């Protein structure tokens, strides 16, 4: 059991962070409002969880303007994808 638990990543234990990573792993990128709508969270809540994932270097962002409005796109980094897949494999092993 200890071996299985060591592969669980604390960065993904929160359901919002788990949702963010799930969405970003299967999409090249998503903008802030798309993530917010998809997860049903507030601006502040999403921003704080994205910042946590950015600090872990699991998520990167790119700012641009669309029709003179700021638009921030988020994507999972290679490091984030590897860490997330490892986390998911650990959960799968626990459930077996």
Gaussian input, Z-matrix of N, CA and C with variables (Angstrom, degrees):
# hf/3-21g

backbone

0 1
 N
 C     1     B1
 C     2     B2     1     A1
 N     3     B3     2     A2     1     D1
 C     4     B4     3     A3     2     D2
 C     5     B5     4     A4     3     D3
 N     6     B6     5     A5     4     D4
 C     7     B7     6     A6     5     D5
 C     8     B8     7     A7     6     D6
 N     9     B9     8     A8     7     D7
 C    10    B10     9     A9     8     D8
 C    11    B11    10    A10     9     D9
 N    12    B12    11    A11    10    D10
 C    13    B13    12    A12    11    D11
 C    14    B14    13    A13    12    D12
 N    15    B15    14    A14    13    D13
 C    16    B16    15    A15    14    D14
 C    17    B17    16    A16    15    D15
 N    18    B18    17    A17    16    D16
 C    19    B19    18    A18    17    D17
 C    20    B20    19    A19    18    D18
 N    21    B21    20    A20    19    D19
 C    22    B22    21    A21    20    D20
 C    23    B23    22    A22    21    D21
 N    24    B24    23    A23    22    D22
 C    25    B25    24    A24    23    D23
 C    26    B26    25    A25    24    D24
 N    27    B27    26    A26    25    D25
 C    28    B28    27    A27    26    D26
 C    29    B29    28    A28    27    D27
 N    30    B30    29    A29    28    D28
 C    31    B31    30    A30    29    D29
 C    32    B32    31    A31    30    D30
 N    33    B33    32    A32    31    D31
 C    34    B34    33    A33    32    D32
 C    35    B35    34    A34    33    D33
 N    36    B36    35    A35    34    D34
 C    37    B37    36    A36    35    D35
 C    38    B38    37    A37    36    D36
 N    39    B39    38    A38    37    D37
 C    40    B40    39    A39    38    D38
 C    41    B41    40    A40    39    D39
 N    42    B42    41    A41    40    D40
 C    43    B43    42    A42    41    D41
 C    44    B44    43    A43    42    D42
 N    45    B45    44    A44    43    D43
 C    46    B46    45    A45    44    D44
 C    47    B47    46    A46    45    D45
 N    48    B48    47    A47    46    D46
 C    49    B49    48    A48    47    D47
 C    50    B50    49    A49    48    D48
 N    51    B51    50    A50    49    D49
 C    52    B52    51    A51    50    D50
 C    53    B53    52    A52    51    D51
 N    54    B54    53    A53    52    D52
 C    55    B55    54    A54    53    D53
 C    56    B56    55    A55    54    D54
 N    57    B57    56    A56    55    D55
 C    58    B58    57    A57    56    D56
 C    59    B59    58    A58    57    D57
 N    60    B60    59    A59    58    D58
 C    61    B61    60    A60    59    D59
 C    62    B62    61    A61    60    D60
 N    63    B63    62    A62    61    D61
 C    64    B64    63    A63    62    D62
 C    65    B65    64    A64    63    D63
 N    66    B66    65    A65    64    D64
 C    67    B67    66    A66    65    D65
 C    68    B68    67    A67    66    D66
 N    69    B69    68    A68    67    D67
 C    70    B70    69    A69    68    D68
 C    71    B71    70    A70    69    D69
 N    72    B72    71    A71    70    D70
 C    73    B73    72    A72    71    D71
 C    74    B74    73    A73    72    D72
 N    75    B75    74    A74    73    D73
 C    76    B76    75    A75    74    D74
 C    77    B77    76    A76    75    D75
 N    78    B78    77    A77    76    D76
 C    79    B79    78    A78    77    D77
 C    80    B80    79    A79    78    D78
 N    81    B81    80    A80    79    D79
 C    82    B82    81    A81    80    D80
 C    83    B83    82    A82    81    D81
 N    84    B84    83    A83    82    D82
 C    85    B85    84    A84    83    D83
 C    86    B86    85    A85    84    D84
 N    87    B87    86    A86    85    D85
 C    88    B88    87    A87    86    D86
 C    89    B89    88    A88    87    D87
 N    90    B90    89    A89    88    D88
 C    91    B91    90    A90    89    D89
 C    92    B92    91    A91    90    D90
 N    93    B93    92    A92    91    D91
 C    94    B94    93    A93    92    D92
 C    95    B95    94    A94    93    D93
 N    96    B96    95    A95    94    D94
 C    97    B97    96    A96    95    D95
 C    98    B98    97    A97    96    D96
 N    99    B99    98    A98    97    D97
 C   100   B100    99    A99    98    D98
 C   101   B101   100   A100    99    D99
 N   102   B102   101   A101   100   D100
 C   103   B103   102   A102   101   D101
 C   104   B104   103   A103   102   D102
 N   105   B105   104   A104   103   D103
 C   106   B106   105   A105   104   D104
 C   107   B107   106   A106   105   D105
 N   108   B108   107   A107   106   D106
 C   109   B109   108   A108   107   D107
 C   110   B110   109   A109   108   D108
 N   111   B111   110   A110   109   D109
 C   112   B112   111   A111   110   D110
 C   113   B113   112   A112   111   D111
 N   114   B114   113   A113   112   D112
 C   115   B115   114   A114   113   D113
 C   116   B116   115   A115   114   D114
 N   117   B117   116   A116   115   D115
 C   118   B118   117   A117   116   D116
 C   119   B119   118   A118   117   D117
 N   120   B120   119   A119   118   D118
 C   121   B121   120   A120   119   D119
 C   122   B122   121   A121   120   D120
 N   123   B123   122   A122   121   D121
 C   124   B124   123   A123   122   D122
 C   125   B125   124   A124   123   D123
 N   126   B126   125   A125   124   D124
 C   127   B127   126   A126   125   D125
 C   128   B128   127   A127   126   D126
 N   129   B129   128   A128   127   D127
 C   130   B130   129   A129   128   D128
 C   131   B131   130   A130   129   D129
 N   132   B132   131   A131   130   D130
 C   133   B133   132   A132   131   D131
 C   134   B134   133   A133   132   D132
 N   135   B135   134   A134   133   D133
 C   136   B136   135   A135   134   D134
 C   137   B137   136   A136   135   D135
 N   138   B138   137   A137   136   D136
 C   139   B139   138   A138   137   D137
 C   140   B140   139   A139   138   D138
 N   141   B141   140   A140   139   D139
 C   142   B142   141   A141   140   D140
 C   143   B143   142   A142   141   D141
 N   144   B144   143   A143   142   D142
 C   145   B145   144   A144   143   D143
 C   146   B146   145   A145   144   D144
 N   147   B147   146   A146   145   D145
 C   148   B148   147   A147   146   D146
 C   149   B149   148   A148   147   D147
 N   150   B150   149   A149   148   D148
 C   151   B151   150   A150   149   D149
 C   152   B152   151   A151   150   D150
 N   153   B153   152   A152   151   D151
 C   154   B154   153   A153   152   D152
 C   155   B155   154   A154   153   D153
 N   156   B156   155   A155   154   D154
 C   157   B157   156   A156   155   D155
 C   158   B158   157   A157   156   D156
 N   159   B159   158   A158   157   D157
 C   160   B160   159   A159   158   D158
 C   161   B161   160   A160   159   D159
 N   162   B162   161   A161   160   D160
 C   163   B163   162   A162   161   D161
 C   164   B164   163   A163   162   D162
 N   165   B165   164   A164   163   D163
 C   166   B166   165   A165   164   D164
 C   167   B167   166   A166   165   D165
 N   168   B168   167   A167   166   D166
 C   169   B169   168   A168   167   D167
 C   170   B170   169   A169   168   D168
 N   171   B171   170   A170   169   D169
 C   172   B172   171   A171   170   D170
 C   173   B173   172   A172   171   D171
 N   174   B174   173   A173   172   D172
 C   175   B175   174   A174   173   D173
 C   176   B176   175   A175   174   D174
 N   177   B177   176   A176   175   D175
 C   178   B178   177   A177   176   D176
 C   179   B179   178   A178   177   D177
 N   180   B180   179   A179   178   D178
 C   181   B181   180   A180   179   D179
 C   182   B182   181   A181   180   D180
 N   183   B183   182   A182   181   D181
 C   184   B184   183   A183   182   D182
 C   185   B185   184   A184   183   D183
 N   186   B186   185   A185   184   D184
 C   187   B187   186   A186   185   D185
 C   188   B188   187   A187   186   D186
 N   189   B189   188   A188   187   D187
 C   190   B190   189   A189   188   D188
 C   191   B191   190   A190   189   D189
 N   192   B192   191   A191   190   D190
 C   193   B193   192   A192   191   D191
 C   194   B194   193   A193   192   D192
 N   195   B195   194   A194   193   D193
 C   196   B196   195   A195   194   D194
 C   197   B197   196   A196   195   D195
 N   198   B198   197   A197   196   D196
 C   199   B199   198   A198   197   D197
 C   200   B200   199   A199   198   D198
 N   201   B201   200   A200   199   D199
 C   202   B202   201   A201   200   D200
 C   203   B203   202   A202   201   D201
 N   204   B204   203   A203   202   D202
 C   205   B205   204   A204   203   D203
 C   206   B206   205   A205   204   D204
 N   207   B207   206   A206   205   D205
 C   208   B208   207   A207   206   D206
 C   209   B209   208   A208   207   D207
 N   210   B210   209   A209   208   D208
 C   211   B211   210   A210   209   D209
 C   212   B212   211   A211   210   D210
 N   213   B213   212   A212   211   D211
 C   214   B214   213   A213   212   D212
 C   215   B215   214   A214   213   D213
 N   216   B216   215   A215   214   D214
 C   217   B217   216   A216   215   D215
 C   218   B218   217   A217   216   D216
 N   219   B219   218   A218   217   D217
 C   220   B220   219   A219   218   D218
 C   221   B221   220   A220   219   D219
 N   222   B222   221   A221   220   D220
 C   223   B223   222   A222   221   D221
 C   224   B224   223   A223   222   D222
 N   225   B225   224   A224   223   D223
 C   226   B226   225   A225   224   D224
 C   227   B227   226   A226   225   D225
 N   228   B228   227   A227   226   D226
 C   229   B229   228   A228   227   D227
 C   230   B230   229   A229   228   D228
 N   231   B231   230   A230   229   D229
 C   232   B232   231   A231   230   D230
 C   233   B233   232   A232   231   D231
 N   234   B234   233   A233   232   D232
 C   235   B235   234   A234   233   D233
 C   236   B236   235   A235   234   D234
 N   237   B237   236   A236   235   D235
 C   238   B238   237   A237   236   D236
 C   239   B239   238   A238   237   D237
 N   240   B240   239   A239   238   D238
 C   241   B241   240   A240   239   D239
 C   242   B242   241   A241   240   D240
 N   243   B243   242   A242   241   D241
 C   244   B244   243   A243   242   D242
 C   245   B245   244   A244   243   D243
 N   246   B246   245   A245   244   D244
 C   247   B247   246   A246   245   D245
 C   248   B248   247   A247   246   D246
 N   249   B249   248   A248   247   D247
 C   250   B250   249   A249   248   D248
 C   251   B251   250   A250   249   D249
 N   252   B252   251   A251   250   D250
 C   253   B253   252   A252   251   D251
 C   254   B254   253   A253   252   D252
 N   255   B255   254   A254   253   D253
 C   256   B256   255   A255   254   D254
 C   257   B257   256   A256   255   D255
 N   258   B258   257   A257   256   D256
 C   259   B259   258   A258   257   D257
 C   260   B260   259   A259   258   D258
 N   261   B261   260   A260   259   D259
 C   262   B262   261   A261   260   D260
 C   263   B263   262   A262   261   D261
 N   264   B264   263   A263   262   D262
 C   265   B265   264   A264   263   D263
 C   266   B266   265   A265   264   D264
 N   267   B267   266   A266   265   D265
 C   268   B268   267   A267   266   D266
 C   269   B269   268   A268   267   D267
 N   270   B270   269   A269   268   D268
 C   271   B271   270   A270   269   D269
 C   272   B272   271   A271   270   D270
 N   273   B273   272   A272   271   D271
 C   274   B274   273   A273   272   D272
 C   275   B275   274   A274   273   D273
 N   276   B276   275   A275   274   D274
 C   277   B277   276   A276   275   D275
 C   278   B278   277   A277   276   D276
 N   279   B279   278   A278   277   D277
 C   280   B280   279   A279   278   D278
 C   281   B281   280   A280   279   D279
 N   282   B282   281   A281   280   D280
 C   283   B283   282   A282   281   D281
 C   284   B284   283   A283   282   D282
 N   285   B285   284   A284   283   D283
 C   286   B286   285   A285   284   D284
 C   287   B287   286   A286   285   D285

   B1=1.4550
   B2=1.5218
   B3=1.3547
   B4=1.4657
   B5=1.5236
   B6=1.3329
   B7=1.4582
   B8=1.5275
   B9=1.3259
   B10=1.4583
   B11=1.5249
   B12=1.3156
   B13=1.4685
   B14=1.5231
   B15=1.3273
   B16=1.4662
   B17=1.5295
   B18=1.3311
   B19=1.4586
   B20=1.5206
   B21=1.3266
   B22=1.4731
   B23=1.5242
   B24=1.3174
   B25=1.4571
   B26=1.5286
   B27=1.3215
   B28=1.4726
   B29=1.5326
   B30=1.3126
   B31=1.4700
   B32=1.5210
   B33=1.3258
   B34=1.4616
   B35=1.5220
   B36=1.3036
   B37=1.4643
   B38=1.5266
   B39=1.3187
   B40=1.4606
   B41=1.5266
   B42=1.3329
   B43=1.4640
   B44=1.5268
   B45=1.3159
   B46=1.4676
   B47=1.5229
   B48=1.3303
   B49=1.4709
   B50=1.5273
   B51=1.3200
   B52=1.4652
   B53=1.5324
   B54=1.3271
   B55=1.4599
   B56=1.5191
   B57=1.3249
   B58=1.4693
   B59=1.5190
   B60=1.3239
   B61=1.4647
   B62=1.5212
   B63=1.3260
   B64=1.4688
   B65=1.5274
   B66=1.3135
   B67=1.4648
   B68=1.5249
   B69=1.3239
   B70=1.4636
   B71=1.5256
   B72=1.3129
   B73=1.4651
   B74=1.5318
   B75=1.3280
   B76=1.4669
   B77=1.5346
   B78=1.3176
   B79=1.4693
   B80=1.5267
   B81=1.3282
   B82=1.4687
   B83=1.5247
   B84=1.3192
   B85=1.4599
   B86=1.5218
   B87=1.3074
   B88=1.4649
   B89=1.5211
   B90=1.3397
   B91=1.4580
   B92=1.5363
   B93=1.3229
   B94=1.4621
   B95=1.5277
   B96=1.3281
   B97=1.4735
   B98=1.5276
   B99=1.3196
   B100=1.4716
   B101=1.5239
   B102=1.3400
   B103=1.4651
   B104=1.5229
   B105=1.3261
   B106=1.4653
   B107=1.5300
   B108=1.3201
   B109=1.4673
   B110=1.5224
   B111=1.3023
   B112=1.4627
   B113=1.5284
   B114=1.3223
   B115=1.4625
   B116=1.5257
   B117=1.3368
   B118=1.4544
   B119=1.5193
   B120=1.3269
   B121=1.4638
   B122=1.5258
   B123=1.3143
   B124=1.4676
   B125=1.5294
   B126=1.3285
   B127=1.4658
   B128=1.5306
   B129=1.3301
   B130=1.4626
   B131=1.5205
   B132=1.3165
   B133=1.4620
   B134=1.5259
   B135=1.3248
   B136=1.4698
   B137=1.5248
   B138=1.3162
   B139=1.4671
   B140=1.5231
   B141=1.3206
   B142=1.4660
   B143=1.5327
   B144=1.3180
   B145=1.4704
   B146=1.5275
   B147=1.3277
   B148=1.4625
   B149=1.5235
   B150=1.3229
   B151=1.4693
   B152=1.5299
   B153=1.3236
   B154=1.4590
   B155=1.5271
   B156=1.3173
   B157=1.4667
   B158=1.5262
   B159=1.3387
   B160=1.4685
   B161=1.5247
   B162=1.3309
   B163=1.4679
   B164=1.5209
   B165=1.3301
   B166=1.4627
   B167=1.5268
   B168=1.3459
   B169=1.4675
   B170=1.5253
   B171=1.3262
   B172=1.4645
   B173=1.5186
   B174=1.3286
   B175=1.4599
   B176=1.5262
   B177=1.3322
   B178=1.4698
   B179=1.5266
   B180=1.3069
   B181=1.4644
   B182=1.5182
   B183=1.3355
   B184=1.4559
   B185=1.5199
   B186=1.3221
   B187=1.4684
   B188=1.5213
   B189=1.3270
   B190=1.4491
   B191=1.5260
   B192=1.3113
   B193=1.4685
   B194=1.5166
   B195=1.3394
   B196=1.4538
   B197=1.5207
   B198=1.3243
   B199=1.4620
   B200=1.5315
   B201=1.3255
   B202=1.4738
   B203=1.5266
   B204=1.3312
   B205=1.4686
   B206=1.5220
   B207=1.3249
   B208=1.4617
   B209=1.5286
   B210=1.3162
   B211=1.4600
   B212=1.5291
   B213=1.3247
   B214=1.4530
   B215=1.5123
   B216=1.3370
   B217=1.4677
   B218=1.5252
   B219=1.3122
   B220=1.4685
   B221=1.5135
   B222=1.3103
   B223=1.4628
   B224=1.5204
   B225=1.3090
   B226=1.4663
   B227=1.5250
   B228=1.3137
   B229=1.4657
   B230=1.5307
   B231=1.3111
   B232=1.4707
   B233=1.5267
   B234=1.3266
   B235=1.4654
   B236=1.5311
   B237=1.3261
   B238=1.4598
   B239=1.5100
   B240=1.3234
   B241=1.4708
   B242=1.5263
   B243=1.3301
   B244=1.4761
   B245=1.5308
   B246=1.3256
   B247=1.4688
   B248=1.5241
   B249=1.3299
   B250=1.4643
   B251=1.5230
   B252=1.3194
   B253=1.4756
   B254=1.5283
   B255=1.3147
   B256=1.4630
   B257=1.5294
   B258=1.3323
   B259=1.4569
   B260=1.5334
   B261=1.3185
   B262=1.4597
   B263=1.5361
   B264=1.3309
   B265=1.4791
   B266=1.5273
   B267=1.3228
   B268=1.4677
   B269=1.5308
   B270=1.3291
   B271=1.4712
   B272=1.5220
   B273=1.3236
   B274=1.4733
   B275=1.5184
   B276=1.3241
   B277=1.4689
   B278=1.5234
   B279=1.3227
   B280=1.4678
   B281=1.5238
   B282=1.3197
   B283=1.4542
   B284=1.5227
   B285=1.3144
   B286=1.4803
   B287=1.5080
   A1=111.74
   A2=117.00
   A3=119.75
   A4=111.77
   A5=115.96
   A6=120.16
   A7=111.15
   A8=116.16
   A9=120.06
   A10=110.95
   A11=116.28
   A12=120.48
   A13=112.86
   A14=117.29
   A15=119.56
   A16=112.48
   A17=117.92
   A18=120.72
   A19=113.20
   A20=117.55
   A21=119.39
   A22=108.38
   A23=117.07
   A24=122.70
   A25=109.22
   A26=116.87
   A27=120.99
   A28=111.68
   A29=117.53
   A30=121.05
   A31=112.05
   A32=117.20
   A33=120.96
   A34=112.42
   A35=118.98
   A36=120.67
   A37=112.48
   A38=117.94
   A39=120.83
   A40=109.50
   A41=117.71
   A42=120.57
   A43=112.61
   A44=118.26
   A45=119.47
   A46=110.31
   A47=116.91
   A48=119.61
   A49=110.78
   A50=116.13
   A51=120.32
   A52=109.58
   A53=116.94
   A54=121.45
   A55=112.66
   A56=116.53
   A57=120.47
   A58=110.24
   A59=115.45
   A60=118.66
   A61=111.23
   A62=118.00
   A63=120.55
   A64=110.08
   A65=116.60
   A66=120.79
   A67=111.75
   A68=116.72
   A69=119.35
   A70=113.13
   A71=117.29
   A72=119.58
   A73=110.54
   A74=117.48
   A75=119.67
   A76=112.51
   A77=117.90
   A78=122.28
   A79=108.77
   A80=116.52
   A81=119.17
   A82=110.37
   A83=115.38
   A84=121.32
   A85=108.98
   A86=116.81
   A87=123.44
   A88=107.44
   A89=116.77
   A90=117.69
   A91=109.51
   A92=113.84
   A93=120.44
   A94=111.83
   A95=117.01
   A96=119.80
   A97=112.22
   A98=117.72
   A99=120.42
   A100=110.20
   A101=116.55
   A102=120.20
   A103=110.71
   A104=116.06
   A105=120.99
   A106=110.54
   A107=117.24
   A108=120.83
   A109=111.54
   A110=116.14
   A111=121.03
   A112=111.75
   A113=116.09
   A114=120.44
   A115=113.37
   A116=117.07
   A117=120.37
   A118=113.22
   A119=115.97
   A120=121.05
   A121=109.71
   A122=116.10
   A123=120.78
   A124=110.03
   A125=115.49
   A126=120.52
   A127=111.24
   A128=115.33
   A129=119.97
   A130=112.86
   A131=115.46
   A132=119.76
   A133=110.87
   A134=116.07
   A135=119.68
   A136=110.55
   A137=116.42
   A138=119.94
   A139=111.24
   A140=117.68
   A141=119.12
   A142=111.45
   A143=116.97
   A144=118.97
   A145=111.34
   A146=116.91
   A147=118.95
   A148=110.55
   A149=116.41
   A150=120.15
   A151=110.77
   A152=116.35
   A153=120.29
   A154=110.68
   A155=116.89
   A156=120.41
   A157=111.50
   A158=116.95
   A159=120.44
   A160=110.12
   A161=117.13
   A162=120.92
   A163=111.00
   A164=116.20
   A165=120.84
   A166=112.07
   A167=115.57
   A168=122.86
   A169=112.37
   A170=115.93
   A171=120.84
   A172=111.27
   A173=117.05
   A174=122.56
   A175=108.39
   A176=115.44
   A177=119.70
   A178=108.38
   A179=115.85
   A180=119.36
   A181=110.89
   A182=114.74
   A183=121.90
   A184=107.29
   A185=116.40
   A186=120.86
   A187=109.02
   A188=115.31
   A189=121.55
   A190=108.86
   A191=116.99
   A192=121.25
   A193=109.01
   A194=116.34
   A195=123.12
   A196=106.53
   A197=116.60
   A198=121.28
   A199=110.95
   A200=115.07
   A201=123.04
   A202=114.04
   A203=116.34
   A204=119.73
   A205=108.64
   A206=117.19
   A207=118.96
   A208=111.04
   A209=115.29
   A210=121.47
   A211=107.81
   A212=117.10
   A213=121.18
   A214=108.93
   A215=115.36
   A216=121.69
   A217=108.99
   A218=115.05
   A219=120.93
   A220=109.69
   A221=115.67
   A222=120.77
   A223=109.02
   A224=115.44
   A225=120.80
   A226=108.26
   A227=117.21
   A228=121.04
   A229=108.84
   A230=116.51
   A231=119.54
   A232=110.33
   A233=115.81
   A234=120.87
   A235=110.24
   A236=116.39
   A237=121.09
   A238=112.54
   A239=116.18
   A240=120.18
   A241=110.19
   A242=116.70
   A243=119.97
   A244=110.83
   A245=116.67
   A246=120.57
   A247=110.87
   A248=116.53
   A249=120.49
   A250=110.96
   A251=116.99
   A252=119.89
   A253=111.16
   A254=116.98
   A255=120.91
   A256=110.44
   A257=116.17
   A258=122.22
   A259=110.39
   A260=116.88
   A261=121.33
   A262=110.80
   A263=116.92
   A264=119.49
   A265=110.32
   A266=117.31
   A267=120.70
   A268=110.61
   A269=116.77
   A270=120.07
   A271=109.93
   A272=116.35
   A273=120.21
   A274=111.09
   A275=116.93
   A276=120.90
   A277=111.11
   A278=116.12
   A279=119.63
   A280=111.62
   A281=116.51
   A282=121.16
   A283=113.45
   A284=116.72
   A285=119.89
   A286=111.16
   D1=-42.27
   D2=179.52
   D3=-58.34
   D4=-38.72
   D5=-179.93
   D6=-62.18
   D7=-39.14
   D8=-179.65
   D9=-69.89
   D10=-39.28
   D11=-176.68
   D12=-69.94
   D13=-28.38
   D14=-177.12
   D15=-66.27
   D16=-22.58
   D17=-179.99
   D18=-87.17
   D19=-5.81
   D20=175.22
   D21=-73.86
   D22=134.67
   D23=-175.79
   D24=-103.11
   D25=122.37
   D26=-178.37
   D27=-60.90
   D28=-26.80
   D29=-179.63
   D30=-62.06
   D31=-23.24
   D32=-176.66
   D33=-109.42
   D34=10.01
   D35=-177.36
   D36=-72.27
   D37=-29.07
   D38=177.84
   D39=-75.15
   D40=138.44
   D41=-175.26
   D42=-65.32
   D43=-28.74
   D44=178.37
   D45=-72.31
   D46=-43.19
   D47=177.58
   D48=-65.04
   D49=-37.09
   D50=176.11
   D51=-62.41
   D52=-42.18
   D53=178.00
   D54=-65.83
   D55=-41.88
   D56=178.25
   D57=-59.54
   D58=-50.25
   D59=-177.96
   D60=-65.42
   D61=-39.10
   D62=177.97
   D63=-59.15
   D64=-44.14
   D65=-179.11
   D66=-68.09
   D67=-40.31
   D68=-176.14
   D69=-77.70
   D70=-25.79
   D71=179.22
   D72=-71.11
   D73=-32.76
   D74=-177.82
   D75=-94.91
   D76=-4.61
   D77=176.10
   D78=-123.10
   D79=148.32
   D80=177.09
   D81=-62.09
   D82=-40.40
   D83=176.83
   D84=-163.50
   D85=161.61
   D86=172.51
   D87=-140.93
   D88=144.25
   D89=177.08
   D90=-85.00
   D91=169.42
   D92=-174.24
   D93=-56.19
   D94=-48.14
   D95=-176.96
   D96=-66.41
   D97=-35.17
   D98=177.22
   D99=-64.21
   D100=-44.10
   D101=177.52
   D102=-62.60
   D103=-42.64
   D104=-179.28
   D105=-61.77
   D106=-46.14
   D107=178.82
   D108=-65.51
   D109=-42.82
   D110=-178.63
   D111=-61.74
   D112=-41.85
   D113=-174.91
   D114=-92.60
   D115=-14.66
   D116=179.67
   D117=65.51
   D118=45.21
   D119=-178.27
   D120=-121.04
   D121=167.93
   D122=178.17
   D123=-81.78
   D124=164.44
   D125=177.74
   D126=-55.78
   D127=-49.94
   D128=-176.82
   D129=-63.53
   D130=-40.82
   D131=179.93
   D132=-64.72
   D133=-46.25
   D134=179.37
   D135=-64.12
   D136=-43.67
   D137=-178.50
   D138=-60.59
   D139=-41.48
   D140=-178.29
   D141=-67.94
   D142=-37.30
   D143=178.82
   D144=-73.13
   D145=-36.45
   D146=175.78
   D147=-63.85
   D148=-40.58
   D149=179.30
   D150=-62.01
   D151=-40.25
   D152=178.02
   D153=-61.86
   D154=-43.34
   D155=179.18
   D156=-69.76
   D157=-32.21
   D158=176.08
   D159=-66.13
   D160=-42.39
   D161=179.31
   D162=-61.05
   D163=-34.50
   D164=177.97
   D165=-79.22
   D166=-3.35
   D167=-177.81
   D168=63.71
   D169=30.46
   D170=177.74
   D171=-96.04
   D172=-17.11
   D173=-178.77
   D174=-134.28
   D175=139.69
   D176=173.06
   D177=-121.06
   D178=163.32
   D179=-179.07
   D180=-137.27
   D181=159.26
   D182=177.73
   D183=-138.92
   D184=127.06
   D185=-179.95
   D186=-100.20
   D187=138.73
   D188=177.25
   D189=-151.72
   D190=176.26
   D191=177.87
   D192=-115.24
   D193=133.98
   D194=173.61
   D195=-121.75
   D196=118.84
   D197=-177.76
   D198=51.67
   D199=44.73
   D200=177.74
   D201=67.77
   D202=10.30
   D203=177.47
   D204=-110.72
   D205=139.55
   D206=178.75
   D207=-66.73
   D208=140.60
   D209=179.56
   D210=-138.94
   D211=125.09
   D212=-179.52
   D213=-111.16
   D214=124.12
   D215=178.86
   D216=-103.77
   D217=135.54
   D218=179.29
   D219=-114.11
   D220=144.91
   D221=175.70
   D222=-143.37
   D223=155.88
   D224=177.00
   D225=-80.50
   D226=137.11
   D227=176.09
   D228=-79.99
   D229=165.26
   D230=176.22
   D231=-59.06
   D232=-40.96
   D233=177.63
   D234=-61.48
   D235=-40.94
   D236=179.03
   D237=-65.64
   D238=-41.70
   D239=179.37
   D240=-63.40
   D241=-44.85
   D242=179.83
   D243=-62.52
   D244=-45.29
   D245=-179.19
   D246=-64.88
   D247=-39.77
   D248=-179.84
   D249=-67.13
   D250=-43.62
   D251=178.39
   D252=-62.40
   D253=-38.43
   D254=177.29
   D255=-63.38
   D256=-41.70
   D257=178.47
   D258=-62.34
   D259=-45.39
   D260=-179.31
   D261=-65.38
   D262=-40.54
   D263=177.28
   D264=-61.78
   D265=-38.54
   D266=179.01
   D267=-64.30
   D268=-40.85
   D269=177.50
   D270=-64.12
   D271=-42.65
   D272=178.93
   D273=-60.32
   D274=-41.27
   D275=179.37
   D276=-66.13
   D277=-37.06
   D278=178.17
   D279=-64.36
   D280=-34.46
   D281=-176.54
   D282=-79.99
   D283=-13.34
   D284=179.96
   D285=-77.05

